[in-house]
Amino acid sequence: MAIQDIFSRAGKLVGKVLIAIIRVYQIAISPLLPSACRYAPTCSHYAVQAIQKYGVIKGLLKTLYRILRCNPFSRGGYDPV
């Protein structure tokens, strides 16, 4: 097994763990909070899609940028991955 394969498998495993954590948040925590999302899809859905599409590192960076844009001065709206 090549080193590249090991890193690829590790990245996929980390991605699955992160997505599982986000899903727990979506199911257990998010319903308890008031809905205040300015964007569609919501940031947690965006994070799952970004990790699935771009991988862990780029997906997390795109998610971080999305969260930083979410503020009272933002127009919000439809913002696909």
N, CA, C and O atoms as a printed pandas DataFrame, in Angstrom:
     atom_number atom_name residue_name chain_id  residue_number  x_coord  y_coord  z_coord
0              1         N          MET        A               1    0.853   -1.179    0.000
1              2        CA          MET        A               1    0.000    0.000    0.000
2              3         C          MET        A               1    0.899    1.242    0.000
3              4         O          MET        A               1    1.796    1.376    0.832
4              5         N          ALA        A               2    0.647    2.114   -0.917
5              6        CA          ALA        A               2    1.459    3.319   -1.051
6              7         C          ALA        A               2    1.062    4.356   -0.009
7              8         O          ALA        A               2   -0.055    4.352    0.509
8              9         N          ILE        A               3    1.998    5.234    0.280
9             10        CA          ILE        A               3    1.757    6.323    1.243
10            11         C          ILE        A               3    0.563    7.161    0.808
11            12         O          ILE        A               3   -0.245    7.578    1.637
12            13         N          GLN        A               4    0.455    7.404   -0.489
13            14        CA          GLN        A               4   -0.650    8.220   -1.006
14            15         C          GLN        A               4   -1.996    7.559   -0.695
15            16         O          GLN        A               4   -2.959    8.246   -0.353
16            17         N          ASP        A               5   -2.065    6.239   -0.811
17            18        CA          ASP        A               5   -3.296    5.519   -0.488
18            19         C          ASP        A               5   -3.644    5.653    0.988
19            20         O          ASP        A               5   -4.812    5.799    1.346
20            21         N          ILE        A               6   -2.637    5.602    1.833
21            22        CA          ILE        A               6   -2.862    5.733    3.276
22            23         C          ILE        A               6   -3.439    7.109    3.596
23            24         O          ILE        A               6   -4.405    7.221    4.350
24            25         N          PHE        A               7   -2.841    8.163    3.016
25            26        CA          PHE        A               7   -3.355    9.514    3.249
26            27         C          PHE        A               7   -4.759    9.684    2.684
27            28         O          PHE        A               7   -5.596   10.355    3.288
28            29         N          SER        A               8   -5.017    9.084    1.540
29            30        CA          SER        A               8   -6.343    9.170    0.932
30            31         C          SER        A               8   -7.391    8.512    1.831
31            32         O          SER        A               8   -8.463    9.072    2.062
32            33         N          ARG        A               9   -7.073    7.332    2.328
33            34        CA          ARG        A               9   -8.014    6.634    3.213
34            35         C          ARG        A               9   -8.206    7.382    4.527
35            36         O          ARG        A               9   -9.320    7.460    5.046
36            37         N          ALA        A              10   -7.124    7.930    5.060
37            38        CA          ALA        A              10   -7.225    8.694    6.305
38            39         C          ALA        A              10   -8.087    9.931    6.097
39            40         O          ALA        A              10   -8.907   10.268    6.951
40            41         N          GLY        A              11   -7.908   10.608    4.970
41            42        CA          GLY        A              11   -8.713   11.790    4.665
42            43         C          GLY        A              11  -10.189   11.455    4.551
43            44         O          GLY        A              11  -11.040   12.197    5.041
44            45         N          LYS        A              12  -10.493   10.339    3.906
45            46        CA          LYS        A              12  -11.891    9.919    3.772
46            47         C          LYS        A              12  -12.490    9.574    5.131
47            48         O          LYS        A              12  -13.648    9.888    5.406
48            49         N          LEU        A              13  -11.690    8.922    5.981
49            50        CA          LEU        A              13  -12.166    8.576    7.319
50            51         C          LEU        A              13  -12.438    9.836    8.139
51            52         O          LEU        A              13  -13.471    9.934    8.802
52            53         N          VAL        A              14  -11.524   10.789    8.096
53            54        CA          VAL        A              14  -11.715   12.055    8.818
54            55         C          VAL        A              14  -12.952   12.769    8.286
55            56         O          VAL        A              14  -13.727   13.323    9.065
56            57         N          GLY        A              15  -13.145   12.762    6.977
57            58        CA          GLY        A              15  -14.329   13.380    6.383
58            59         C          GLY        A              15  -15.613   12.743    6.890
59            60         O          GLY        A              15  -16.573   13.444    7.209
60            61         N          LYS        A              16  -15.632   11.423    6.965
61            62        CA          LYS        A              16  -16.821   10.725    7.458
62            63         C          LYS        A              16  -17.090   11.054    8.921
63            64         O          LYS        A              16  -18.242   11.222    9.319
64            65         N          VAL        A              17  -16.034   11.147    9.722
65            66        CA          VAL        A              17  -16.197   11.494   11.136
66            67         C          VAL        A              17  -16.748   12.915   11.270
67            68         O          VAL        A              17  -17.665   13.152   12.056
68            69         N          LEU        A              18  -16.197   13.857   10.509
69            70        CA          LEU        A              18  -16.686   15.241   10.563
70            71         C          LEU        A              18  -18.143   15.333   10.132
71            72         O          LEU        A              18  -18.933   16.043   10.755
72            73         N          ILE        A              19  -18.500   14.625    9.078
73            74        CA          ILE        A              19  -19.888   14.631    8.612
74            75         C          ILE        A              19  -20.798   14.029    9.672
75            76         O          ILE        A              19  -21.907   14.523    9.876
76            77         N          ALA        A              20  -20.361   12.978   10.350
77            78        CA          ALA        A              20  -21.163   12.380   11.423
78            79         C          ALA        A              20  -21.372   13.375   12.562
79            80         O          ALA        A              20  -22.467   13.456   13.119
80            81         N          ILE        A              21  -20.338   14.129   12.910
81            82        CA          ILE        A              21  -20.464   15.145   13.961
82            83         C          ILE        A              21  -21.454   16.227   13.535
83            84         O          ILE        A              21  -22.276   16.667   14.338
84            85         N          ILE        A              22  -21.377   16.650   12.289
85            86        CA          ILE        A              22  -22.306   17.668   11.781
86            87         C          ILE        A              22  -23.732   17.132   11.798
87            88         O          ILE        A              22  -24.661   17.857   12.153
88            89         N          ARG        A              23  -23.914   15.868   11.417
89            90        CA          ARG        A              23  -25.261   15.264   11.425
90            91         C          ARG        A              23  -25.830   15.222   12.851
91            92         O          ARG        A              23  -27.016   15.484   13.050
92            93         N          VAL        A              24  -24.997   14.898   13.831
93            94        CA          VAL        A              24  -25.457   14.907   15.228
94            95         C          VAL        A              24  -25.909   16.313   15.601
95            96         O          VAL        A              24  -26.953   16.484   16.230
96            97         N          TYR        A              25  -25.131   17.316   15.216
97            98        CA          TYR        A              25  -25.521   18.709   15.465
98            99         C          TYR        A              25  -26.867   19.008   14.808
99           100         O          TYR        A              25  -27.740   19.609   15.434
100          101         N          GLN        A              26  -27.045   18.593   13.552
101          102        CA          GLN        A              26  -28.279   18.875   12.824
102          103         C          GLN        A              26  -29.491   18.219   13.480
103          104         O          GLN        A              26  -30.577   18.797   13.504
104          105         N          ILE        A              27  -29.307   17.024   14.007
105          106        CA          ILE        A              27  -30.424   16.276   14.582
106          107         C          ILE        A              27  -30.689   16.650   16.035
107          108         O          ILE        A              27  -31.846   16.789   16.432
108          109         N          ALA        A              28  -29.639   16.815   16.834
109          110        CA          ALA        A              28  -29.805   16.970   18.280
110          111         C          ALA        A              28  -29.738   18.406   18.780
111          112         O          ALA        A              28  -30.423   18.745   19.745
112          113         N          ILE        A              29  -28.942   19.249   18.159
113          114        CA          ILE        A              29  -28.724   20.594   18.695
114          115         C          ILE        A              29  -29.458   21.666   17.907
115          116         O          ILE        A              29  -30.113   22.530   18.489
116          117         N          SER        A              30  -29.350   21.613   16.591
117          118        CA          SER        A              30  -29.936   22.648   15.741
118          119         C          SER        A              30  -31.436   22.872   15.968
119          120         O          SER        A              30  -31.878   24.021   15.974
120          121         N          PRO        A              31  -32.232   21.814   16.154
121          122        CA          PRO        A              31  -33.666   22.046   16.384
122          123         C          PRO        A              31  -33.970   22.825   17.673
123          124         O          PRO        A              31  -35.048   23.405   17.806
124          125         N          LEU        A              32  -33.031   22.839   18.611
125          126        CA          LEU        A              32  -33.237   23.544   19.872
126          127         C          LEU        A              32  -32.921   25.037   19.767
127          128         O          LEU        A              32  -33.279   25.814   20.652
128          129         N          LEU        A              33  -32.255   25.432   18.694
129          130        CA          LEU        A              33  -31.846   26.822   18.507
130          131         C          LEU        A              33  -32.826   27.551   17.593
131          132         O          LEU        A              33  -33.446   26.933   16.728
132          133         N          PRO        A              34  -32.967   28.864   17.782
133          134        CA          PRO        A              34  -33.851   29.614   16.881
134          135         C          PRO        A              34  -33.264   29.649   15.471
135          136         O          PRO        A              34  -32.048   29.726   15.296
136          137         N          SER        A              35  -34.129   29.592   14.486
137          138        CA          SER        A              35  -33.686   29.625   13.094
138          139         C          SER        A              35  -33.282   31.042   12.722
139          140         O          SER        A              35  -34.105   31.957   12.757
140          141         N          ALA        A              36  -32.027   31.223   12.368
141          142        CA          ALA        A              36  -31.544   32.559   12.027
142          143         C          ALA        A              36  -30.604   32.523   10.830
143          144         O          ALA        A              36  -29.817   33.448   10.628
144          145         N          CYS        A              37  -30.680   31.470   10.043
145          146        CA          CYS        A              37  -29.752   31.311    8.933
146          147         C          CYS        A              37  -30.116   32.248    7.786
147          148         O          CYS        A              37  -31.271   32.315    7.363
148          149         N          ARG        A              38  -29.119   32.965    7.294
149          150        CA          ARG        A              38  -29.316   33.914    6.200
150          151         C          ARG        A              38  -29.119   33.263    4.836
151          152         O          ARG        A              38  -29.503   33.827    3.811
152          153         N          TYR        A              39  -28.528   32.093    4.828
153          154        CA          TYR        A              39  -28.176   31.443    3.574
154          155         C          TYR        A              39  -28.964   30.165    3.352
155          156         O          TYR        A              39  -29.471   29.555    4.293
156          157         N          ALA        A              40  -29.057   29.777    2.104
157          158        CA          ALA        A              40  -29.584   28.471    1.726
158          159         C          ALA        A              40  -28.549   27.846    0.803
159          160         O          ALA        A              40  -28.150   28.481   -0.174
160          161         N          PRO        A              41  -28.116   26.670    1.065
161          162        CA          PRO        A              41  -28.417   25.805    2.197
162          163         C          PRO        A              41  -27.806   26.344    3.493
163          164         O          PRO        A              41  -26.929   27.208    3.471
164          165         N          THR        A              42  -28.282   25.821    4.606
165          166        CA          THR        A              42  -27.754   26.266    5.897
166          167         C          THR        A              42  -26.262   25.944    5.977
167          168         O          THR        A              42  -25.753   25.139    5.199
168          169         N          CYS        A              43  -25.577   26.568    6.910
169          170        CA          CYS        A              43  -24.125   26.371    7.018
170          171         C          CYS        A              43  -23.758   24.915    7.297
171          172         O          CYS        A              43  -22.751   24.424    6.786
172          173         N          SER        A              44  -24.556   24.227    8.092
173          174        CA          SER        A              44  -24.223   22.828    8.374
174          175         C          SER        A              44  -24.427   21.954    7.133
175          176         O          SER        A              44  -23.627   21.056    6.873
176          177         N          HIS        A              45  -25.484   22.208    6.373
177          178        CA          HIS        A              45  -25.677   21.468    5.124
178          179         C          HIS        A              45  -24.578   21.821    4.116
179          180         O          HIS        A              45  -24.087   20.956    3.391
180          181         N          TYR        A              46  -24.208   23.082    4.082
181          182        CA          TYR        A              46  -23.123   23.539    3.210
182          183         C          TYR        A              46  -21.828   22.812    3.564
183          184         O          TYR        A              46  -21.093   22.381    2.675
184          185         N          ALA        A              47  -21.550   22.677    4.853
185          186        CA          ALA        A              47  -20.323   22.010    5.301
186          187         C          ALA        A              47  -20.286   20.560    4.835
187          188         O          ALA        A              47  -19.259   20.091    4.344
188          189         N          VAL        A              48  -21.393   19.853    4.985
189          190        CA          VAL        A              48  -21.451   18.456    4.549
190          191         C          VAL        A              48  -21.201   18.368    3.045
191          192         O          VAL        A              48  -20.414   17.538    2.589
192          193         N          GLN        A              49  -21.870   19.222    2.282
193          194        CA          GLN        A              49  -21.709   19.198    0.825
194          195         C          GLN        A              49  -20.278   19.551    0.419
195          196         O          GLN        A              49  -19.718   18.933   -0.486
196          197         N          ALA        A              50  -19.690   20.541    1.083
197          198        CA          ALA        A              50  -18.329   20.968    0.746
198          199         C          ALA        A              50  -17.313   19.871    1.053
199          200         O          ALA        A              50  -16.395   19.642    0.266
200          201         N          ILE        A              51  -17.467   19.194    2.185
201          202        CA          ILE        A              51  -16.548   18.110    2.541
202          203         C          ILE        A              51  -16.691   16.954    1.556
203          204         O          ILE        A              51  -15.696   16.356    1.148
204          205         N          GLN        A              52  -17.923   16.643    1.177
205          206        CA          GLN        A              52  -18.140   15.560    0.224
206          207         C          GLN        A              52  -17.584   15.905   -1.155
207          208         O          GLN        A              52  -17.028   15.041   -1.832
208          209         N          LYS        A              53  -17.726   17.143   -1.567
209          210        CA          LYS        A              53  -17.314   17.544   -2.914
210          211         C          LYS        A              53  -15.816   17.819   -3.023
211          212         O          LYS        A              53  -15.184   17.424   -4.003
212          213         N          TYR        A              54  -15.243   18.492   -2.026
213          214        CA          TYR        A              54  -13.864   18.968   -2.123
214          215         C          TYR        A              54  -12.867   18.254   -1.213
215          216         O          TYR        A              54  -11.663   18.482   -1.321
216          217         N          GLY        A              55  -13.353   17.397   -0.321
217          218        CA          GLY        A              55  -12.451   16.761    0.630
218          219         C          GLY        A              55  -12.385   17.563    1.920
219          220         O          GLY        A              55  -12.991   18.628    2.036
220          221         N          VAL        A              56  -11.647   17.043    2.878
221          222        CA          VAL        A              56  -11.651   17.606    4.226
222          223         C          VAL        A              56  -11.061   19.014    4.279
223          224         O          VAL        A              56  -11.715   19.933    4.772
224          225         N          ILE        A              57   -9.855   19.197    3.786
225          226        CA          ILE        A              57   -9.176   20.484    3.973
226          227         C          ILE        A              57   -9.861   21.600    3.193
227          228         O          ILE        A              57  -10.217   22.628    3.769
228          229         N          LYS        A              58  -10.049   21.411    1.897
229          230        CA          LYS        A              58  -10.686   22.457    1.094
230          231         C          LYS        A              58  -12.146   22.650    1.522
231          232         O          LYS        A              58  -12.642   23.776    1.538
232          233         N          GLY        A              59  -12.828   21.563    1.864
233          234        CA          GLY        A              59  -14.211   21.661    2.321
234          235         C          GLY        A              59  -14.333   22.465    3.605
235          236         O          GLY        A              59  -15.247   23.276    3.748
236          237         N          LEU        A              60  -13.410   22.242    4.546
237          238        CA          LEU        A              60  -13.430   23.005    5.800
238          239         C          LEU        A              60  -13.083   24.472    5.569
239          240         O          LEU        A              60  -13.652   25.355    6.212
240          241         N          LEU        A              61  -12.151   24.734    4.652
241          242        CA          LEU        A              61  -11.811   26.129    4.343
242          243         C          LEU        A              61  -12.994   26.860    3.713
243          244         O          LEU        A              61  -13.266   28.012    4.049
244          245         N          LYS        A              62  -13.694   26.192    2.804
245          246        CA          LYS        A              62  -14.873   26.805    2.188
246          247         C          LYS        A              62  -15.963   27.040    3.243
247          248         O          LYS        A              62  -16.653   28.058    3.215
248          249         N          THR        A              63  -16.108   26.091    4.169
249          250        CA          THR        A              63  -17.097   26.237    5.236
250          251         C          THR        A              63  -16.727   27.388    6.164
251          252         O          THR        A              63  -17.592   28.171    6.555
252          253         N          LEU        A              64  -15.463   27.495    6.517
253          254        CA          LEU        A              64  -15.013   28.595    7.368
254          255         C          LEU        A              64  -15.283   29.938    6.702
255          256         O          LEU        A              64  -15.761   30.870    7.349
256          257         N          TYR        A              65  -14.978   30.039    5.413
257          258        CA          TYR        A              65  -15.239   31.281    4.676
258          259         C          TYR        A              65  -16.733   31.599    4.676
259          260         O          TYR        A              65  -17.124   32.757    4.818
260          261         N          ARG        A              66  -17.557   30.580    4.518
261          262        CA          ARG        A              66  -19.017   30.763    4.528
262          263         C          ARG        A              66  -19.478   31.275    5.896
263          264         O          ARG        A              66  -20.289   32.199    5.968
264          265         N          ILE        A              67  -18.974   30.691    6.966
265          266        CA          ILE        A              67  -19.362   31.104    8.317
266          267         C          ILE        A              67  -18.913   32.534    8.590
267          268         O          ILE        A              67  -19.638   33.302    9.222
268          269         N          LEU        A              68  -17.732   32.896    8.122
269          270        CA          LEU        A              68  -17.241   34.265    8.317
270          271         C          LEU        A              68  -18.086   35.289    7.556
271          272         O          LEU        A              68  -18.203   36.439    7.978
272          273         N          ARG        A              69  -18.674   34.866    6.434
273          274        CA          ARG        A              69  -19.539   35.774    5.667
274          275         C          ARG        A              69  -20.916   35.931    6.302
275          276         O          ARG        A              69  -21.647   36.863    5.970
276          277         N          CYS        A              70  -21.270   35.040    7.198
277          278        CA          CYS        A              70  -22.594   35.075    7.823
278          279         C          CYS        A              70  -22.570   36.073    8.977
279          280         O          CYS        A              70  -22.069   35.774   10.061
280          281         N          ASN        A              71  -23.111   37.243    8.732
281          282        CA          ASN        A              71  -23.137   38.293    9.744
282          283         C          ASN        A              71  -24.341   39.192    9.489
283          284         O          ASN        A              71  -24.985   39.067    8.448
284          285         N          PRO        A              72  -24.657   40.087   10.406
285          286        CA          PRO        A              72  -25.841   40.936   10.247
286          287         C          PRO        A              72  -25.811   41.827    9.000
287          288         O          PRO        A              72  -26.859   42.289    8.550
288          289         N          PHE        A              73  -24.635   42.068    8.446
289          290        CA          PHE        A              73  -24.529   42.934    7.278
290          291         C          PHE        A              73  -24.588   42.155    5.966
291          292         O          PHE        A              73  -24.571   42.748    4.888
292          293         N          SER        A              74  -24.655   40.850    6.055
293          294        CA          SER        A              74  -24.696   39.992    4.877
294          295         C          SER        A              74  -26.100   39.964    4.289
295          296         O          SER        A              74  -27.092   39.997    5.017
296          297         N          ARG        A              75  -26.170   39.902    2.975
297          298        CA          ARG        A              75  -27.471   39.824    2.314
298          299         C          ARG        A              75  -28.031   38.408    2.375
299          300         O          ARG        A              75  -29.245   38.210    2.323
300          301         N          GLY        A              76  -27.147   37.432    2.485
301          302        CA          GLY        A              76  -27.597   36.048    2.532
302          303         C          GLY        A              76  -28.087   35.596    1.174
303          304         O          GLY        A              76  -27.602   36.063    0.144
304          305         N          GLY        A              77  -29.056   34.680    1.171
305          306        CA          GLY        A              77  -29.613   34.174   -0.070
306          307         C          GLY        A              77  -29.074   32.811   -0.430
307          308         O          GLY        A              77  -28.456   32.127    0.386
308          309         N          TYR        A              78  -29.321   32.428   -1.676
309          310        CA          TYR        A              78  -28.890   31.123   -2.161
310          311         C          TYR        A              78  -27.396   31.150   -2.435
311          312         O          TYR        A              78  -26.911   31.987   -3.196
312          313         N          ASP        A              79  -26.669   30.231   -1.814
313          314        CA          ASP        A              79  -25.215   30.180   -1.941
314          315         C          ASP        A              79  -24.788   28.718   -2.026
315          316         O          ASP        A              79  -24.423   28.120   -1.014
316          317         N          PRO        A              80  -24.830   28.137   -3.228
317          318        CA          PRO        A              80  -24.490   26.717   -3.356
318          319         C          PRO        A              80  -23.005   26.468   -3.164
319          320         O          PRO        A              80  -22.188   27.384   -3.252
320          321         N          VAL        A              81  -22.673   25.222   -2.904
321          322        CA          VAL        A              81  -21.270   24.829   -2.726
322          323         C          VAL        A              81  -20.553   24.963   -4.049
323          324         O          VAL        A              81  -19.357   24.684   -4.134
